[in-house]
């Protein structure tokens, strides 16, 4: 399917902004929507999306303020607005039902969307995120966000930044990190590499509901849920993951061996779980 249908860039007007998706796979196949993390973008899913496109029509969304999507008002980088964006994008694409796979922040948005639009979501994958978050990991991400450089002299410096500050990237080769990092930056007129992201979108936890409301949303979800947890995650604890398995009647929890926060979804454990879990029709 990937060779026949290739990789397509799609731009839609949704919720007042021009929003970008990358599509793969056959239009007649069941649909899967991929939602990235706080500082990611759609290209972070290139490898897993290519694999999934053998069975599914796969869409990877650039959240507002990231990648090729337009920037929004600074006070609208909130979970409720992201959920409204997803619904507006769904309508623009003409999708009726689809599975949603969300990594970190994208998993929180996916959870909220599945709770708000149960008739739309066939299955939900929450990748290293839950209603409770470890404060240590949240603090690490906040500290990194507060000290993020605004520009880099070359792409190697961008790669070095990722390998120093992102646990998942630290385990990868420089070439593998460069394959991902190059999509997060652009060469500016000054000759420096700058982020393709609105700085206002970097705020951790902006507009996220209280813990009690998050658990209410989680337990209200009608579709099957797959919870993925990185073995070395400092965001989703083993205890919270286990509780997610207990608190929802149709939830499965899989720990991804060797992974930090968040799993890349290309790990053998993650790919096997996705293959078994995602509905084929």
N, C-alpha and C positions, 0 to 999 in steps of 0.2 A: 504493500500500500504506500509506503513512504516514497518509493521510486516513481510510482504512478501519479501520486498526488502532491509530492514534494512538500516544501515548506512555504507557507503563504503568510505574508504580512497583511493584516486586516486592520483598518482604521474605521471606527464607528463614532458617531456623535451620541453620547450617552450621559445623562444627568448633567447636561450643560457643558461637557468637556469632550474634546477629541481624545478617544482612548484607543490604545493599540493592543492587538493580540497577535500571537504567532500560532498558526494553525497547521496541523499535520493530519494525515490519514484521510480515509474515504468519508465523504459527506453522508453516505448511507449507513455508516457504522454507528454504534452507540457513542454518545459524547461524554468527554471528560474535561473538566475545567481545572486548570492548575493555578494556584494562588501563591505568590512568593512571600518572603519574609520582609521585615521592616526595611532593610537597606538593599534588598535584592531587586531583580527585574526578571522579565519573562525568560531571558536566555539562560538563567540558572537551571532551567529544566531541560535543556537541549538533549542531553543523553537519555534521560528517562522518558521524555516525550517521544523521541525517535523509537524507542522500544515499544511504548504503549500504542503508537500509531499503527503497529501491525494488526491491532485488534479494534482500535477505537479511532474516532475523530477527536483529536486532542487540541484544546485551546489553552494557551498560556497567556495570561493577562499581565500587562504592565499596570500596576496600580497608579492612580493619579500621582503626578509629581515624580515618577520614575521612568526610566527607559525612554520610550518614544511617546508615552502618553503626555498630555498637557499638564501643566502645573495648575493647581487650584488655589482658592483663597486659603490663607495660612491657618485659619481656624476650622477648616473643614477636613483636615487629615485625621479623621476620627473613625472608629469602628462602624458607627451607624451610617456615615457617609460612604464608606467602602462597601457596605452591604447594599446601599441604594445604587451604587455604581454597578455592582455585579448584576443586580436585577435589571437595570437599564441596558447593560451590555447584553444580557440574555435576550431581552426583548428585541434589541437591534439585530441580533444574530438569528432570531426566529427559533431559538431552541425551546423545546417543551420540557424535556426531562434529561437530566445529566448527573453524573457523579462529580463530586468536588474533592480535590486533593489540595490541602492547604499546609504550607510549611510555616512554623512559628507564627508570626503575626497573621499570615494568610490562613493558618488553621483556625485562629480565633475568629476571623471574618467568615470562614467557611462554616464554623459552628453556628454563628449568629444567623447566617443566611439560611442554613438548614432548619433552624428553629422557626424563622419567620416565614419561610416558603416551603413547607413540608411537601407540597404537591409537586415541587420542581426537582427535588434531590433524590436520586435513586440510591446513593451510597455516599458516605462521608469518610474521608481519611484525614486525621489530625496528626500531623508530623511534628512531634516533640513540643507539644503545647497542650495546655489543659486549663480548667477553671482556676486552679491554684498554680502559682509560679514560685519557684525558689528565689528568695530575695538575693542570694549571692549572685546568681546568673543575671538577674535584672540589674543589679548594681554594676556588674561587669559591663553589660551592654550600655548602660547609661554613661559610665565613665568613658568608654570608647567613643560614644557619640559626642560627648562634650569636648573631646580632644582630637576629633577627626581633622586631618589636614585638609585644606581647601584645594590644594594643587600639588602636582608631582612633576619632576623634571623629565621623567621618561616612564615607559610602561614597566620596566623592571622595578622601579620604586613603588609602583602600584602593587605589583606582585609581592614585594617584600612586606608592604603594609598588611596585605591580606594574610600572609603566612605568620606574621607576628601577632595579629589581633583576632583572627578567626580560628578557633580550635579545629573546625572541620578542614580548613585550608592547610593547616600546619602539617597534615598527614599526606598531602598530595605533592606531586612533582611541580616544579616551577612551570613547566609547559602546560600542565593541566590547569593550574591556577590562572595562567595567562589567558587560556581559552575562555575562561569565565570573566576575568577582571576586565578584559578589553571592552566588553559590552557596557561596563559601568561607568566608563570615562569617555571623554572626547578631547581631541586636541584643540585647544583654544587659539585665538588669534595671537596670543602672547607666546605661543610655542610650548605652553605647559599643558599637562593633562589635568582636566577638572572633572568633577562628578557630573553625571547626567541625572541629577536628583535635586529636587528642591530642598535646601537646608531645613526648611520648616517642617518637612515630612519626617525628619529624623527623631522627633520627640518620642520617647519610649512611653507606651501606655496612654497616650493622649486619647481621651474620649472612651476609654474602656470601662464598662460598668463594674459595679462592686461584685465581690466574690460570690455572694449569695445569689445575685441575679445571673451570673455566669453558670453556676451549677443548675439553676432553674432552667436556663436555656438548654444546657447539655442534656438533662434528663428528659426534656420535652421532645427531643428529636425523634422522629418517627422511622427513619431509615436505619439500616445497619451502619455501624461505626467501626473503623479500624483505627486504633491508637498505636502509633509508632513512637518508641522512645529510644534515643541514643543511649547506649550503655554508660557513657561518661557524661551524659547531659547534666548541666548545672541549671537548667530551666525547668524541666519536667522531672520531678523526683520519682523514684520507683514506687514510693507509697502513693503518690497522687495518681500515677498510671494504674496501679492496682485498684484504687478506689473508682476510677473511671470504668474499669471493667465490671466492678460490682454494682455501680449505681445505674447502669443502663442495661436493659435486658438483652440487647442485641449488639453488644460491644465486644470486640476482640482486642487484646493488647499483645503487641509483639515488641520485644527488645532487640534493637539492631546492634549486633556484636561489634565492638570496637569503635562505634561511632560516637562523636561528640555532638554538641548542639550546633545545628540540627543535622540529622542524617541527610545525605545527598540524594537518597532514594535509588541510587545505583548499586548500593551494597547488596550482596547476595540475599541477606535476610529480608531487606526491604523489598527487593524486586520479587522474591518468592511470595511475600505477604500480599503485595499489590496484585500479582497475577492471580492468586487464589481468591482474593477478596472482590475485586472490581467485577461488576456484573457484565457478562458478555452480550446480553441482549435484553 
